[in-house]
Amino acid sequence: MALLALKLILTPLLTGGASLGARRWGPVAGGWIVSLPLTSGPVALFLALDRGPTFAAEAAHASLAGCLAISAYSLAYARLAERGWLVALAVAAGGWLVGAGVAEAAATWLVPGTLALVVAATAGALALMPAQAPRPSTAPAGPADIVVRMGVAVFVVVGVTELAPFVGPTVSGLLAMLPIIGTILAVFAQRSGGPLDGSSVQRGILSGLFGTAAFLAVVAWAVTPLGVAPAFLTATATVVAVQLVALRAFTRTRRSEPASTSQTAASQPT
């Protein structure tokens, strides 16, 4: 009961805080924030507390491999956003399923090999993203949108951790990488601001995926030999360091923009 209460408290706090950041800084930054391990991290933590470090390590490794599915999903959505969010979403869902099949195989590799593949795939997906010109951010979504995201995050975390004993660590890890929150953010952004905002969310997601991959790789490698607390503290420090590097890249990009567009392109990744 105490663990369930922690899930119901911690998960919406993390998601709500990230959503407020997305609301403040625009669609690209929003995608970058929601790509953080806001569901996969809590899932791995609760599995470690409930099922033990070995189970959590395997699930985290599967979630790491699941970043391949996220890359496929984000690239497909962004390339097809101009055709409408329904078409983009349908094709992107198919891309996620294909990527999940590859991820299931990659989850049997050693962690460094899986991490290297994820980094290469994410960088490749970013390189293939459609070009975008700076533009003013559209009006942010209201409080109801944030409440929806918080509810969805709780549903995913509680659902995956409760199903874990029945589906095993690999499927649990892949389910934790379902792009539900990113989809909600992208669809809301596209419906209110057009295709460019929808694809901008996906660009942000890909830019932030490196930090999530680093977090999951550390958990997968360290939770069994080091224990739950040291592994998750190290993983958190790692994702903070990676995201700070990304933030510095964002800042350099802002300073390189002309004065007339620097504020409208504040969240464009390099």
QUIGI-V189806 format. One record per pair of residues at least 4 apart in sequence whose C-alpha atoms are under 8 Angstrom apart, sorted by the first residue. I is the first residue (numbers start at 1). J is the second residue. Records with the same first field share a line. If there is no record, write none. Layout:
I=J, J
This chain:
1=5
2=6
3=7, 46
4=8, 158
5=9
6=10
7=11, 42, 46, 154, 157, 158
8=12, 154
9=13
10=14
11=15, 38, 39, 42, 150, 153, 154, 157
12=16, 150, 151, 153, 154
13=17, 150
14=18, 38
15=19, 34, 38, 149, 150, 153
16=20, 146, 147, 149, 150
17=21
18=22, 30, 33, 34
19=23, 30, 33, 34, 146, 149
20=24, 146
21=25, 29, 30, 33
22=26, 27, 29, 30, 31, 33, 34
23=27, 30, 140, 141
24=140
25=29, 30, 266, 267
26=30, 137, 138, 140, 267
27=31, 137, 186, 189, 197, 198, 200, 201, 204
28=32, 197, 200, 201, 202, 203, 204, 205, 267, 268, 269
29=33, 201, 204, 267, 268
30=34, 185, 201, 204, 205
31=35, 182, 185, 186, 200, 201, 202, 203, 204, 205, 206, 208
32=36, 201, 203, 204, 205, 206, 207, 208, 209
33=204, 205, 208
34=38, 181, 182, 205
35=182, 204, 205, 206, 208, 209, 212
36=208, 209, 211, 212
37=41, 42, 212, 215
38=42, 153
39=43, 153, 156, 157, 176, 177
40=44, 60, 63, 157, 173, 176, 177
41=45, 215, 216
42=46, 157
43=47, 157, 160, 161, 176
44=48, 56, 57, 59, 60, 173
45=49, 56, 228, 232
46=50, 161
47=51, 52, 53, 55, 56, 161, 164
48=52, 53, 54, 55, 56, 57, 228
49=53, 228
51=55, 56
52=56
53=57, 223, 224, 227, 228
54=58, 223, 224
55=59, 169
56=60, 169, 220, 223
57=61, 219, 220, 221, 222, 223, 224
58=62, 169, 170, 173, 220
59=63, 169, 170, 171, 172, 173, 174, 220
60=64, 173, 216, 217, 219, 220
61=65, 107, 111, 170, 173, 216, 217, 220
62=66, 103, 104, 106, 107, 169, 170, 171, 172, 173, 174
63=67, 170, 173, 174, 175, 176, 177, 216
64=107, 114, 115, 118, 212, 213, 216, 217
65=69, 103, 104, 106, 107, 114, 115, 118, 174
66=70, 99, 100, 103, 104, 173, 174, 177
67=71, 103, 118, 177, 209, 213
68=72, 99, 100, 102, 103, 118, 121, 122
69=73, 95, 96, 97, 98, 99, 100, 102, 103
70=74, 96, 99, 177, 178, 179, 206
71=75, 99, 121, 122, 125, 206
72=76, 92, 95, 96, 99, 125
73=77, 92, 93, 94, 95, 96, 99
74=78, 92, 202, 203, 205, 206
75=79, 92, 125, 126, 128, 129, 202
76=80, 88, 91, 92, 95
77=81, 88, 89, 91, 92, 199, 202
78=88, 129, 130, 198, 199, 200, 202, 203
79=88, 129, 130, 199
80=84, 87, 88
81=85, 87, 88, 195, 196, 198, 199
82=195, 196
83=87, 88
84=88, 195
85=89, 187, 190, 191, 195, 198
86=90
87=91
88=92
89=93, 183
90=94
91=95
92=96
93=97
94=98
95=99
96=100
97=101
98=102
99=103
100=104, 174
101=105
102=106
103=107
104=108, 170, 174
105=109
106=114
107=111, 114, 170
109=113, 114
110=114
111=115, 217, 220, 221
112=116, 217
113=117
114=118
115=119, 213, 214, 217
116=120
117=121
118=122, 213
119=123, 210, 213
120=124
121=125
122=126, 206, 209, 210
123=127
124=128
125=129, 206
126=203, 206, 207
129=203
132=196
134=261, 264, 265, 268
135=261, 264, 265
136=264, 265
137=264
138=192, 193
139=192, 193
141=145, 146, 188, 189
142=146
143=147
144=148
145=149
146=150
147=151
148=152
149=153, 181, 184
150=154
151=155
152=156, 180, 181
153=157, 181
154=158
155=159
156=160, 176
157=161, 176
158=162
159=163
160=164, 172, 175, 176
161=165, 172
163=167, 172
164=168, 169, 171, 172
167=171, 172
168=172
169=173
170=174
171=175
172=176
173=177
174=178
179=183
180=184
181=185
182=186, 201, 202, 205
183=187
184=188
185=189, 201
186=190, 197, 198, 199, 201, 202
187=191, 198
188=192, 198
189=193, 194, 197, 198, 201
190=194, 195, 196, 197, 198, 199
191=195
193=197, 198
194=198
195=199
196=200
197=201
198=202
199=203
200=204
201=205
202=206
203=207, 269
204=208, 269
205=209
206=210
207=246, 269
208=212, 243, 246
209=213
210=214, 242
211=215, 238, 239, 240, 242, 243
212=216, 239
213=217
214=218, 235, 238, 239, 242
215=219, 235, 236, 238, 239
216=220, 235
217=221
218=222, 223, 231, 232, 234, 235, 238
219=223, 231, 232, 235
220=224
222=226, 227, 231
223=227, 228, 230, 231, 232
224=228
226=230, 231
227=231
228=232
229=233
230=234
231=235
232=236
233=237
234=238
235=239
236=240
237=241
238=242
239=243
240=244
241=245
242=246
243=247
244=248
245=249
246=250, 269
247=251
248=252
249=253, 269, 270
250=254, 266, 267, 268, 269, 270
251=255, 266
252=256
253=257, 266, 268, 269, 270
254=262, 263, 265, 266, 267, 268
255=262
256=262
257=261, 262, 265
258=262
259=263
261=265
262=266
